[in-house]
Amino acid sequence: MAQSSEALPMILITGGTGYIGSHTSVELINAGYSVVSLDNLYNSSRKVLDRLHQITGQTLEFIEGDIRDRQLLTELFRHHDFDAVMHFAGLKAVSESCENPLMYYDNNVTGTVNLCQTMAAHGLKNLVFSSSAAVYGNPEKLPITEDMPLSAINSYGRRYSARSAPI
Ligand SMILES: NC(=O)c1ccc[n+]([C@@H]2O[C@H](COP(=O)([O-])OP(=O)(O)OC[C@H]3O[C@@H](n4cnc5c(N)ncnc54)[C@H](O)[C@@H]3O)[C@@H](O)[C@H]2O)c1
């Protein structure tokens, strides 16, 4: 596995082959960052890696794996000197999250706690987390600002509130 260099800050992107993760990867690579991508491919495909190569002309390091796999994360952090984590791994279908909230809590909350614990164990505090406006429910005014009260109205939003807590 590669080691980071000071010239190229190394970013771990979870959910790296998903919609936001893949677009973020392009921007980071084009800006000169070194990107390591982690995804369990539950809602994405390896074909994304070919497209990223076509767009950027570079091959990023990809690990197929799950953020709930503590041993995998520990190994990943042991072999890389990450400067920051951008956390996009998660399930996001609102109706499915209401039908099967435990699966969503396990994937998204347990996974995020796992990631934060691994980061803490390696002294890394730089985290970008893709949250959701769903944590504010039906806001009294727009635009929503981060200091407004959390008031999720469904499992999707409550799961996001729980997921944000360890961060
Ligand atoms: N797209 C939006 O408009 C939007 C808005 C607000 C918040 N978000 C949040 O941002 C995050 C990314 O959204 P997206 O639109 O890119 O979703 P996406 O489904 O396209 O990407 C998420 C990626 O995470 C992966 N993944 C899921 N669970 C995983 C796990 N346990 N371990 C490893 N990989 C896992 C999936 O395979 C997928 O590739 C989600 O958490 C989503 O809720 C997205």
The ligand as an SDF file (V2000), in Angstrom:
LIG
                    3D

 44 48  0  0  0  0  0  0  0  0999 V2000
  -26.9840   13.0120   -3.1930 N   0  0  0  0  0  0  0  0  0  0  0  0
  -27.5580   13.9420   -2.4180 C   0  0  0  0  0  0  0  0  0  0  0  0
  -28.2650   14.8530   -2.8930 O   0  0  0  0  0  0  0  0  0  0  0  0
  -27.3230   13.9270   -0.9170 C   0  0  0  0  0  0  0  0  0  0  0  0
  -27.9050   14.9250   -0.1400 C   0  0  0  0  0  0  0  0  0  0  0  0
  -27.6900   14.9270    1.2360 C   0  0  0  0  0  0  0  0  0  0  0  0
  -26.9090   13.9370    1.8190 C   0  0  0  0  0  0  0  0  0  0  0  0
  -26.3750   12.9550    1.0380 N   0  0  0  0  0  0  0  0  0  0  0  0
  -25.5760   11.9290    1.6890 C   0  0  0  0  0  0  0  0  0  0  0  0
  -24.2760   11.8810    1.1430 O   0  0  0  0  0  0  0  0  0  0  0  0
  -23.8050   10.5310    1.1360 C   0  0  0  0  0  0  0  0  0  0  0  0
  -23.4320   10.1460   -0.2850 C   0  0  0  0  0  0  0  0  0  0  0  0
  -24.5530   10.3360   -1.1290 O   0  0  0  0  0  0  0  0  0  0  0  0
  -24.5400    9.8390   -2.6360 P   0  0  0  0  0  0  0  0  0  0  0  0
  -25.6570   10.5560   -3.3130 O   0  0  0  0  0  0  0  0  0  0  0  0
  -23.1720    9.9380   -3.1990 O   0  0  0  0  0  0  0  0  0  0  0  0
  -24.9590    8.3090   -2.4210 O   0  0  0  0  0  0  0  0  0  0  0  0
  -24.4960    7.0280   -3.2580 P   0  0  0  0  0  0  0  0  0  0  0  0
  -25.4060    5.9110   -2.8870 O   0  0  0  0  0  0  0  0  0  0  0  0
  -24.3400    7.3540   -4.7020 O   0  0  0  0  0  0  0  0  0  0  0  0
  -23.0380    6.7640   -2.6650 O   0  0  0  0  0  0  0  0  0  0  0  0
  -22.8550    6.1710   -1.4050 C   0  0  0  0  0  0  0  0  0  0  0  0
  -21.7790    5.1020   -1.5770 C   0  0  0  0  0  0  0  0  0  0  0  0
  -21.5300    4.5240   -0.2910 O   0  0  0  0  0  0  0  0  0  0  0  0
  -21.3560    3.1210   -0.4670 C   0  0  0  0  0  0  0  0  0  0  0  0
  -21.6540    2.5070    0.8240 N   0  0  0  0  0  0  0  0  0  0  0  0
  -22.8530    2.4120    1.4650 C   0  0  0  0  0  0  0  0  0  0  0  0
  -22.7040    1.8130    2.6490 N   0  0  0  0  0  0  0  0  0  0  0  0
  -21.3790    1.5130    2.7670 C   0  0  0  0  0  0  0  0  0  0  0  0
  -20.6070    0.8770    3.7820 C   0  0  0  0  0  0  0  0  0  0  0  0
  -21.1780    0.4040    4.9030 N   0  0  0  0  0  0  0  0  0  0  0  0
  -19.2730    0.7500    3.5960 N   0  0  0  0  0  0  0  0  0  0  0  0
  -18.6890    1.1930    2.4530 C   0  0  0  0  0  0  0  0  0  0  0  0
  -19.3820    1.7900    1.4530 N   0  0  0  0  0  0  0  0  0  0  0  0
  -20.7080    1.9540    1.6160 C   0  0  0  0  0  0  0  0  0  0  0  0
  -22.3090    2.7330   -1.5860 C   0  0  0  0  0  0  0  0  0  0  0  0
  -21.9250    1.5390   -2.2540 O   0  0  0  0  0  0  0  0  0  0  0  0
  -22.2090    3.9590   -2.5040 C   0  0  0  0  0  0  0  0  0  0  0  0
  -21.2170    3.7760   -3.5050 O   0  0  0  0  0  0  0  0  0  0  0  0
  -24.9490    9.6650    1.6850 C   0  0  0  0  0  0  0  0  0  0  0  0
  -24.7120    9.4070    3.0420 O   0  0  0  0  0  0  0  0  0  0  0  0
  -26.1670   10.5300    1.4900 C   0  0  0  0  0  0  0  0  0  0  0  0
  -27.1700   10.2500    2.4300 O   0  0  0  0  0  0  0  0  0  0  0  0
  -26.5550   12.9390   -0.2960 C   0  0  0  0  0  0  0  0  0  0  0  0
  1  2  1  0
  2  3  2  0
  2  4  1  0
  4  5  1  0
  4 44  2  0
  5  6  2  0
  6  7  1  0
  7  8  2  0
  8  9  1  0
  8 44  1  0
  9 10  1  0
  9 42  1  0
 10 11  1  0
 11 12  1  0
 11 40  1  0
 12 13  1  0
 13 14  1  0
 14 15  2  0
 14 16  1  0
 14 17  1  0
 17 18  1  0
 18 19  2  0
 18 20  1  0
 18 21  1  0
 21 22  1  0
 22 23  1  0
 23 24  1  0
 23 38  1  0
 24 25  1  0
 25 26  1  0
 25 36  1  0
 26 27  1  0
 26 35  1  0
 27 28  2  0
 28 29  1  0
 29 30  1  0
 29 35  2  0
 30 31  1  0
 30 32  2  0
 32 33  1  0
 33 34  2  0
 34 35  1  0
 36 37  1  0
 36 38  1  0
 38 39  1  0
 40 41  1  0
 40 42  1  0
 42 43  1  0
M  CHG  2   8   1  16  -1
M  END
$$$$
